[in-house]
Amino acid sequence: MNSLSTILIVVGLFLVGGIISFVKQKMPISLIVLLSISAALCLVAGVMRLEVWN
């Protein structure tokens, strides 16, 4: 696992925590959707960059 994939996965998990927090605070749905898309992209990019696929 290289450092960039680790950083992307950590940022993705941080954003997932933000999603949970924003849902509990009843923030606007559009903001939650934007945060969800960002978290999904970070997690997918981090997983795809893992070196276990070779």
All heavy atoms as TSV, in Angstrom:
chain	resi	resn	atom	element	x	y	z
A	1	MET	N	N	0.852	-1.173	0.000
A	1	MET	CA	C	0.000	0.000	0.000
A	1	MET	C	C	0.894	1.232	0.000
A	1	MET	O	O	1.734	1.382	0.866
A	1	MET	CB	C	-0.898	-0.019	1.244
A	1	MET	CG	C	-1.972	1.011	1.149
A	1	MET	SD	S	-3.159	1.207	2.491
A	1	MET	CE	C	-3.410	-0.313	3.241
A	2	ASN	N	N	0.725	2.081	-0.996
A	2	ASN	CA	C	1.546	3.278	-1.024
A	2	ASN	C	C	0.848	4.414	-0.284
A	2	ASN	O	O	-0.291	4.304	0.151
A	2	ASN	CB	C	1.904	3.663	-2.471
A	2	ASN	CG	C	0.684	3.905	-3.315
A	2	ASN	OD1	O	-0.406	4.033	-2.796
A	2	ASN	ND2	N	0.878	3.962	-4.616
A	3	SER	N	N	1.546	5.522	-0.143
A	3	SER	CA	C	1.041	6.595	0.700
A	3	SER	C	C	-0.172	7.298	0.088
A	3	SER	O	O	-1.072	7.724	0.815
A	3	SER	CB	C	2.148	7.599	0.981
A	3	SER	OG	O	2.613	8.159	-0.237
A	4	LEU	N	N	-0.212	7.436	-1.240
A	4	LEU	CA	C	-1.347	8.123	-1.858
A	4	LEU	C	C	-2.643	7.350	-1.675
A	4	LEU	O	O	-3.688	7.941	-1.380
A	4	LEU	CB	C	-1.078	8.375	-3.344
A	4	LEU	CG	C	-2.157	9.158	-4.071
A	4	LEU	CD1	C	-2.341	10.527	-3.435
A	4	LEU	CD2	C	-1.816	9.289	-5.531
A	5	SER	N	N	-2.590	6.040	-1.811
A	5	SER	CA	C	-3.813	5.259	-1.605
A	5	SER	C	C	-4.257	5.335	-0.145
A	5	SER	O	O	-5.457	5.421	0.134
A	5	SER	CB	C	-3.609	3.807	-2.026
A	5	SER	OG	O	-2.623	3.189	-1.243
A	6	THR	N	N	-3.316	5.356	0.772
A	6	THR	CA	C	-3.652	5.487	2.184
A	6	THR	C	C	-4.317	6.826	2.465
A	6	THR	O	O	-5.331	6.893	3.173
A	6	THR	CB	C	-2.383	5.352	3.050
A	6	THR	OG1	O	-1.754	4.117	2.748
A	6	THR	CG2	C	-2.721	5.411	4.517
A	7	ILE	N	N	-3.768	7.889	1.900
A	7	ILE	CA	C	-4.330	9.227	2.110
A	7	ILE	C	C	-5.738	9.312	1.534
A	7	ILE	O	O	-6.651	9.859	2.164
A	7	ILE	CB	C	-3.401	10.294	1.498
A	7	ILE	CG1	C	-2.119	10.396	2.313
A	7	ILE	CG2	C	-4.091	11.645	1.429
A	7	ILE	CD1	C	-1.049	11.248	1.677
A	8	LEU	N	N	-5.948	8.758	0.335
A	8	LEU	CA	C	-7.272	8.802	-0.279
A	8	LEU	C	C	-8.301	8.034	0.548
A	8	LEU	O	O	-9.436	8.490	0.718
A	8	LEU	CB	C	-7.210	8.245	-1.699
A	8	LEU	CG	C	-6.593	9.158	-2.754
A	8	LEU	CD1	C	-6.352	8.385	-4.039
A	8	LEU	CD2	C	-7.469	10.359	-3.002
A	9	ILE	N	N	-7.914	6.886	1.075
A	9	ILE	CA	C	-8.846	6.100	1.890
A	9	ILE	C	C	-9.164	6.823	3.194
A	9	ILE	O	O	-10.325	6.879	3.618
A	9	ILE	CB	C	-8.276	4.688	2.136
A	9	ILE	CG1	C	-8.255	3.908	0.825
A	9	ILE	CG2	C	-9.087	3.939	3.185
A	9	ILE	CD1	C	-7.529	2.589	0.888
A	10	VAL	N	N	-8.166	7.424	3.814
A	10	VAL	CA	C	-8.390	8.157	5.072
A	10	VAL	C	C	-9.288	9.369	4.835
A	10	VAL	O	O	-10.203	9.636	5.616
A	10	VAL	CB	C	-7.038	8.555	5.714
A	10	VAL	CG1	C	-7.233	9.555	6.828
A	10	VAL	CG2	C	-6.312	7.322	6.218
A	11	VAL	N	N	-9.050	10.099	3.760
A	11	VAL	CA	C	-9.902	11.251	3.446
A	11	VAL	C	C	-11.330	10.797	3.156
A	11	VAL	O	O	-12.293	11.429	3.599
A	11	VAL	CB	C	-9.314	12.053	2.261
A	11	VAL	CG1	C	-10.305	13.066	1.730
A	11	VAL	CG2	C	-8.028	12.742	2.677
A	12	GLY	N	N	-11.474	9.690	2.436
A	12	GLY	CA	C	-12.805	9.154	2.173
A	12	GLY	C	C	-13.538	8.787	3.449
A	12	GLY	O	O	-14.734	9.082	3.605
A	13	LEU	N	N	-12.854	8.154	4.379
A	13	LEU	CA	C	-13.483	7.791	5.651
A	13	LEU	C	C	-13.809	9.023	6.487
A	13	LEU	O	O	-14.829	9.067	7.188
A	13	LEU	CB	C	-12.570	6.837	6.428
A	13	LEU	CG	C	-12.420	5.451	5.813
A	13	LEU	CD1	C	-11.409	4.640	6.605
A	13	LEU	CD2	C	-13.756	4.739	5.733
A	14	PHE	N	N	-12.961	10.053	6.404
A	14	PHE	CA	C	-13.235	11.315	7.087
A	14	PHE	C	C	-14.510	11.948	6.534
A	14	PHE	O	O	-15.348	12.457	7.288
A	14	PHE	CB	C	-12.043	12.260	6.926
A	14	PHE	CG	C	-12.249	13.607	7.535
A	14	PHE	CD1	C	-12.156	13.774	8.902
A	14	PHE	CD2	C	-12.515	14.710	6.743
A	14	PHE	CE1	C	-12.339	15.017	9.478
A	14	PHE	CE2	C	-12.691	15.955	7.297
A	14	PHE	CZ	C	-12.604	16.116	8.674
A	15	LEU	N	N	-14.664	11.900	5.222
A	15	LEU	CA	C	-15.868	12.453	4.600
A	15	LEU	C	C	-17.104	11.647	4.960
A	15	LEU	O	O	-18.197	12.207	5.098
A	15	LEU	CB	C	-15.688	12.531	3.083
A	15	LEU	CG	C	-14.669	13.561	2.593
A	15	LEU	CD1	C	-14.477	13.427	1.088
A	15	LEU	CD2	C	-15.078	14.958	2.965
A	16	VAL	N	N	-16.970	10.337	5.120
A	16	VAL	CA	C	-18.096	9.515	5.567
A	16	VAL	C	C	-18.529	9.934	6.973
A	16	VAL	O	O	-19.726	10.018	7.268
A	16	VAL	CB	C	-17.738	8.012	5.520
A	16	VAL	CG1	C	-18.781	7.170	6.227
A	16	VAL	CG2	C	-17.580	7.560	4.079
A	17	GLY	N	N	-17.572	10.237	7.822
A	17	GLY	CA	C	-17.909	10.761	9.151
A	17	GLY	C	C	-18.632	12.092	9.060
A	17	GLY	O	O	-19.549	12.373	9.838
A	18	GLY	N	N	-18.222	12.923	8.112
A	18	GLY	CA	C	-18.912	14.192	7.895
A	18	GLY	C	C	-20.335	13.991	7.420
A	18	GLY	O	O	-21.237	14.739	7.802
A	19	ILE	N	N	-20.552	12.980	6.575
A	19	ILE	CA	C	-21.907	12.678	6.111
A	19	ILE	C	C	-22.799	12.323	7.295
A	19	ILE	O	O	-23.924	12.825	7.414
A	19	ILE	CB	C	-21.883	11.526	5.087
A	19	ILE	CG1	C	-21.162	11.943	3.825
A	19	ILE	CG2	C	-23.289	11.047	4.774
A	19	ILE	CD1	C	-20.810	10.782	2.919
A	20	ILE	N	N	-22.302	11.471	8.162
A	20	ILE	CA	C	-23.079	11.060	9.332
A	20	ILE	C	C	-23.398	12.265	10.208
A	20	ILE	O	O	-24.527	12.437	10.674
A	20	ILE	CB	C	-22.311	9.973	10.120
A	20	ILE	CG1	C	-22.199	8.712	9.279
A	20	ILE	CG2	C	-22.992	9.678	11.452
A	20	ILE	CD1	C	-21.244	7.677	9.832
A	21	SER	N	N	-22.412	13.128	10.404
A	21	SER	CA	C	-22.613	14.326	11.214
A	21	SER	C	C	-23.630	15.265	10.580
A	21	SER	O	O	-24.500	15.816	11.264
A	21	SER	CB	C	-21.275	15.041	11.399
A	21	SER	OG	O	-21.444	16.266	12.055
A	22	PHE	N	N	-23.539	15.454	9.265
A	22	PHE	CA	C	-24.454	16.368	8.585
A	22	PHE	C	C	-25.883	15.836	8.593
A	22	PHE	O	O	-26.839	16.614	8.673
A	22	PHE	CB	C	-23.995	16.627	7.153
A	22	PHE	CG	C	-22.864	17.620	7.043
A	22	PHE	CD1	C	-22.173	18.059	8.154
A	22	PHE	CD2	C	-22.493	18.118	5.816
A	22	PHE	CE1	C	-21.135	18.964	8.056
A	22	PHE	CE2	C	-21.461	19.031	5.694
A	22	PHE	CZ	C	-20.783	19.456	6.825
A	23	VAL	N	N	-26.048	14.518	8.503
A	23	VAL	CA	C	-27.388	13.935	8.559
A	23	VAL	C	C	-27.995	14.162	9.939
A	23	VAL	O	O	-29.180	14.505	10.073
A	23	VAL	CB	C	-27.347	12.435	8.199
A	23	VAL	CG1	C	-28.666	11.750	8.531
A	23	VAL	CG2	C	-27.015	12.261	6.727
A	24	LYS	N	N	-27.188	13.999	10.992
A	24	LYS	CA	C	-27.686	14.210	12.353
A	24	LYS	C	C	-28.054	15.668	12.598
A	24	LYS	O	O	-28.962	15.956	13.369
A	24	LYS	CB	C	-26.638	13.765	13.373
A	24	LYS	CG	C	-26.497	12.274	13.480
A	24	LYS	CD	C	-25.488	11.897	14.539
A	24	LYS	CE	C	-25.346	10.397	14.639
A	24	LYS	NZ	N	-24.347	10.019	15.652
A	25	GLN	N	N	-27.346	16.607	11.935
A	25	GLN	CA	C	-27.630	18.030	12.107
A	25	GLN	C	C	-28.733	18.519	11.170
A	25	GLN	O	O	-29.073	19.699	11.191
A	25	GLN	CB	C	-26.365	18.848	11.843
A	25	GLN	CG	C	-25.273	18.630	12.834
A	25	GLN	CD	C	-24.032	19.427	12.482
A	25	GLN	OE1	O	-24.097	20.443	11.810
A	25	GLN	NE2	N	-22.887	18.960	12.949
A	26	LYS	N	N	-29.266	17.624	10.342
A	26	LYS	CA	C	-30.317	17.951	9.378
A	26	LYS	C	C	-29.891	19.078	8.430
A	26	LYS	O	O	-30.631	20.031	8.206
A	26	LYS	CB	C	-31.615	18.306	10.101
A	26	LYS	CG	C	-32.200	17.147	10.877
A	26	LYS	CD	C	-33.498	17.526	11.524
A	26	LYS	CE	C	-34.173	16.367	12.203
A	26	LYS	NZ	N	-33.392	15.656	13.160
A	27	MET	N	N	-28.699	18.936	7.874
A	27	MET	CA	C	-28.191	19.888	6.886
A	27	MET	C	C	-28.917	19.659	5.558
A	27	MET	O	O	-29.591	18.656	5.378
A	27	MET	CB	C	-26.684	19.700	6.708
A	27	MET	CG	C	-25.876	19.975	7.951
A	27	MET	SD	S	-25.928	21.682	8.412
A	27	MET	CE	C	-24.350	22.205	7.831
A	28	PRO	N	N	-28.782	20.580	4.600
A	28	PRO	CA	C	-29.459	20.415	3.311
A	28	PRO	C	C	-29.028	19.139	2.585
A	28	PRO	O	O	-27.868	18.735	2.638
A	28	PRO	CB	C	-29.024	21.646	2.516
A	28	PRO	CG	C	-28.592	22.636	3.534
A	28	PRO	CD	C	-28.092	21.862	4.697
A	29	ILE	N	N	-29.988	18.527	1.893
A	29	ILE	CA	C	-29.748	17.258	1.214
A	29	ILE	C	C	-28.698	17.417	0.109
A	29	ILE	O	O	-27.888	16.514	-0.113
A	29	ILE	CB	C	-31.069	16.718	0.629
A	29	ILE	CG1	C	-32.066	16.414	1.757
A	29	ILE	CG2	C	-30.842	15.471	-0.201
A	29	ILE	CD1	C	-31.615	15.338	2.706
A	30	SER	N	N	-28.698	18.551	-0.572
A	30	SER	CA	C	-27.742	18.746	-1.666
A	30	SER	C	C	-26.302	18.716	-1.148
A	30	SER	O	O	-25.411	18.187	-1.810
A	30	SER	CB	C	-28.013	20.060	-2.389
A	30	SER	OG	O	-27.898	21.145	-1.493
A	31	LEU	N	N	-26.080	19.255	0.030
A	31	LEU	CA	C	-24.743	19.233	0.628
A	31	LEU	C	C	-24.349	17.808	1.003
A	31	LEU	O	O	-23.200	17.393	0.784
A	31	LEU	CB	C	-24.725	20.134	1.859
A	31	LEU	CG	C	-23.386	20.349	2.550
A	31	LEU	CD1	C	-22.420	21.030	1.588
A	31	LEU	CD2	C	-23.570	21.186	3.787
A	32	ILE	N	N	-25.293	17.046	1.513
A	32	ILE	CA	C	-25.021	15.652	1.886
A	32	ILE	C	C	-24.730	14.813	0.644
A	32	ILE	O	O	-23.833	13.963	0.656
A	32	ILE	CB	C	-26.202	15.093	2.703
A	32	ILE	CG1	C	-26.317	15.841	4.038
A	32	ILE	CG2	C	-26.050	13.601	2.937
A	32	ILE	CD1	C	-27.561	15.536	4.821
A	33	VAL	N	N	-25.463	15.059	-0.433
A	33	VAL	CA	C	-25.224	14.324	-1.680
A	33	VAL	C	C	-23.843	14.646	-2.237
A	33	VAL	O	O	-23.108	13.747	-2.666
A	33	VAL	CB	C	-26.334	14.637	-2.708
A	33	VAL	CG1	C	-25.968	14.132	-4.080
A	33	VAL	CG2	C	-27.652	14.058	-2.247
A	34	LEU	N	N	-23.469	15.922	-2.222
A	34	LEU	CA	C	-22.141	16.323	-2.698
A	34	LEU	C	C	-21.041	15.674	-1.865
A	34	LEU	O	O	-20.046	15.174	-2.406
A	34	LEU	CB	C	-22.015	17.843	-2.657
A	34	LEU	CG	C	-20.720	18.425	-3.173
A	34	LEU	CD1	C	-20.561	18.130	-4.662
A	34	LEU	CD2	C	-20.683	19.919	-2.933
A	35	LEU	N	N	-21.224	15.645	-0.563
A	35	LEU	CA	C	-20.248	15.017	0.319
A	35	LEU	C	C	-20.199	13.510	0.094
A	35	LEU	O	O	-19.122	12.909	0.126
A	35	LEU	CB	C	-20.617	15.331	1.773
A	35	LEU	CG	C	-19.541	15.243	2.829
A	35	LEU	CD1	C	-18.387	16.175	2.483
A	35	LEU	CD2	C	-20.104	15.591	4.183
A	36	SER	N	N	-21.337	12.900	-0.188
A	36	SER	CA	C	-21.389	11.459	-0.448
A	36	SER	C	C	-20.647	11.106	-1.731
A	36	SER	O	O	-19.902	10.122	-1.776
A	36	SER	CB	C	-22.838	10.987	-0.567
A	36	SER	OG	O	-23.534	11.254	0.610
A	37	ILE	N	N	-20.842	11.909	-2.766
A	37	ILE	CA	C	-20.144	11.662	-4.028
A	37	ILE	C	C	-18.639	11.813	-3.840
A	37	ILE	O	O	-17.854	10.990	-4.331
A	37	ILE	CB	C	-20.673	12.611	-5.121
A	37	ILE	CG1	C	-22.120	12.257	-5.462
A	37	ILE	CG2	C	-19.807	12.561	-6.360
A	37	ILE	CD1	C	-22.818	13.274	-6.324
A	38	SER	N	N	-18.236	12.847	-3.093
A	38	SER	CA	C	-16.806	13.064	-2.840
A	38	SER	C	C	-16.198	11.904	-2.054
A	38	SER	O	O	-15.094	11.449	-2.362
A	38	SER	CB	C	-16.591	14.367	-2.073
A	38	SER	OG	O	-17.114	15.447	-2.784
A	39	ALA	N	N	-16.909	11.443	-1.044
A	39	ALA	CA	C	-16.410	10.324	-0.241
A	39	ALA	C	C	-16.295	9.058	-1.079
A	39	ALA	O	O	-15.297	8.326	-0.986
A	39	ALA	CB	C	-17.331	10.087	0.960
A	40	ALA	N	N	-17.290	8.806	-1.911
A	40	ALA	CA	C	-17.256	7.611	-2.757
A	40	ALA	C	C	-16.092	7.673	-3.741
A	40	ALA	O	O	-15.395	6.670	-3.946
A	40	ALA	CB	C	-18.580	7.469	-3.500
A	41	LEU	N	N	-15.873	8.838	-4.343
A	41	LEU	CA	C	-14.761	8.973	-5.286
A	41	LEU	C	C	-13.411	8.768	-4.602
A	41	LEU	O	O	-12.527	8.108	-5.152
A	41	LEU	CB	C	-14.812	10.336	-5.973
A	41	LEU	CG	C	-15.918	10.528	-7.002
A	41	LEU	CD1	C	-15.925	11.970	-7.513
A	41	LEU	CD2	C	-15.729	9.570	-8.156
A	42	CYS	N	N	-13.247	9.324	-3.407
A	42	CYS	CA	C	-11.983	9.148	-2.675
A	42	CYS	C	C	-11.754	7.684	-2.321
A	42	CYS	O	O	-10.646	7.165	-2.478
A	42	CYS	CB	C	-11.974	9.992	-1.411
A	42	CYS	SG	S	-11.612	11.716	-1.685
A	43	LEU	N	N	-12.790	7.025	-1.829
A	43	LEU	CA	C	-12.639	5.624	-1.440
A	43	LEU	C	C	-12.361	4.727	-2.641
A	43	LEU	O	O	-11.487	3.855	-2.582
A	43	LEU	CB	C	-13.876	5.150	-0.687
A	43	LEU	CG	C	-14.041	5.720	0.725
A	43	LEU	CD1	C	-15.382	5.323	1.305
A	43	LEU	CD2	C	-12.912	5.257	1.619
A	44	VAL	N	N	-13.077	4.956	-3.733
A	44	VAL	CA	C	-12.864	4.123	-4.918
A	44	VAL	C	C	-11.462	4.369	-5.485
A	44	VAL	O	O	-10.761	3.419	-5.851
A	44	VAL	CB	C	-13.951	4.408	-5.979
A	44	VAL	CG1	C	-13.588	3.813	-7.318
A	44	VAL	CG2	C	-15.283	3.866	-5.498
A	45	ALA	N	N	-11.032	5.622	-5.532
A	45	ALA	CA	C	-9.693	5.925	-6.044
A	45	ALA	C	C	-8.620	5.310	-5.155
A	45	ALA	O	O	-7.618	4.781	-5.645
A	45	ALA	CB	C	-9.497	7.434	-6.150
A	46	GLY	N	N	-8.815	5.371	-3.849
A	46	GLY	CA	C	-7.842	4.782	-2.928
A	46	GLY	C	C	-7.757	3.275	-3.065
A	46	GLY	O	O	-6.670	2.695	-3.063
A	47	VAL	N	N	-8.905	2.626	-3.219
A	47	VAL	CA	C	-8.912	1.167	-3.365
A	47	VAL	C	C	-8.319	0.760	-4.709
A	47	VAL	O	O	-7.576	-0.223	-4.810
A	47	VAL	CB	C	-10.347	0.624	-3.178
A	47	VAL	CG1	C	-10.436	-0.827	-3.587
A	47	VAL	CG2	C	-10.786	0.799	-1.732
A	48	MET	N	N	-8.627	1.518	-5.757
A	48	MET	CA	C	-8.110	1.167	-7.078
A	48	MET	C	C	-6.590	1.371	-7.173
A	48	MET	O	O	-5.931	0.717	-7.973
A	48	MET	CB	C	-8.794	2.006	-8.152
A	48	MET	CG	C	-10.258	1.681	-8.337
A	48	MET	SD	S	-10.562	-0.016	-8.805
A	48	MET	CE	C	-9.947	-0.019	-10.463
A	49	ARG	N	N	-6.037	2.257	-6.351
A	49	ARG	CA	C	-4.601	2.496	-6.382
A	49	ARG	C	C	-3.817	1.503	-5.521
A	49	ARG	O	O	-2.587	1.537	-5.512
A	49	ARG	CB	C	-4.277	3.913	-5.916
A	49	ARG	CG	C	-4.620	4.961	-6.947
A	49	ARG	CD	C	-3.986	6.288	-6.630
A	49	ARG	NE	N	-2.555	6.195	-6.412
A	49	ARG	CZ	C	-1.638	6.317	-7.378
A	49	ARG	NH1	N	-2.003	6.500	-8.616
A	49	ARG	NH2	N	-0.345	6.243	-7.089
A	50	LEU	N	N	-4.499	0.633	-4.802
A	50	LEU	CA	C	-3.801	-0.370	-3.995
A	50	LEU	C	C	-2.975	-1.264	-4.914
A	50	LEU	O	O	-3.360	-1.552	-6.055
A	50	LEU	CB	C	-4.786	-1.215	-3.210
A	50	LEU	CG	C	-5.476	-0.517	-2.025
A	50	LEU	CD1	C	-6.506	-1.458	-1.430
A	50	LEU	CD2	C	-4.496	-0.098	-0.985
A	51	GLU	N	N	-1.874	-1.723	-4.420
A	51	GLU	CA	C	-0.972	-2.513	-5.239
A	51	GLU	C	C	-1.261	-4.007	-5.154
A	51	GLU	O	O	-0.471	-4.813	-5.620
A	51	GLU	CB	C	0.464	-2.229	-4.828
A	51	GLU	CG	C	0.865	-0.797	-5.145
A	51	GLU	CD	C	2.243	-0.436	-4.615
A	51	GLU	OE1	O	2.854	-1.273	-3.933
A	51	GLU	OE2	O	2.666	0.688	-4.886
A	52	VAL	N	N	-2.370	-4.392	-4.553
A	52	VAL	CA	C	-2.703	-5.815	-4.442
A	52	VAL	C	C	-3.336	-6.339	-5.726
A	52	VAL	O	O	-3.521	-7.536	-5.874
A	52	VAL	CB	C	-3.644	-6.082	-3.258
A	52	VAL	CG1	C	-2.978	-5.716	-1.951
A	52	VAL	CG2	C	-4.941	-5.318	-3.420
A	53	TRP	N	N	-3.695	-5.450	-6.665
A	53	TRP	CA	C	-4.374	-5.878	-7.876
A	53	TRP	C	C	-3.401	-6.430	-8.921
A	53	TRP	O	O	-3.807	-7.067	-9.880
A	53	TRP	CB	C	-5.153	-4.721	-8.492
A	53	TRP	CG	C	-6.085	-4.069	-7.512
A	53	TRP	CD1	C	-5.988	-2.790	-7.047
A	53	TRP	CD2	C	-7.219	-4.636	-6.868
A	53	TRP	NE1	N	-6.995	-2.545	-6.151
A	53	TRP	CE2	C	-7.761	-3.660	-6.018
A	53	TRP	CE3	C	-7.817	-5.879	-6.926
A	53	TRP	CZ2	C	-8.889	-3.893	-5.244
A	53	TRP	CZ3	C	-8.944	-6.115	-6.138
A	53	TRP	CH2	C	-9.457	-5.117	-5.317
A	54	ASN	N	N	-2.114	-6.187	-8.780
A	54	ASN	CA	C	-1.129	-6.640	-9.778
A	54	ASN	C	C	-0.746	-8.084	-9.571
A	54	ASN	O	O	-0.529	-8.589	-8.577
A	54	ASN	CB	C	0.127	-5.777	-9.727
A	54	ASN	CG	C	-0.189	-4.369	-10.188
A	54	ASN	OD1	O	-1.124	-4.169	-10.941
A	54	ASN	ND2	N	0.590	-3.426	-9.722
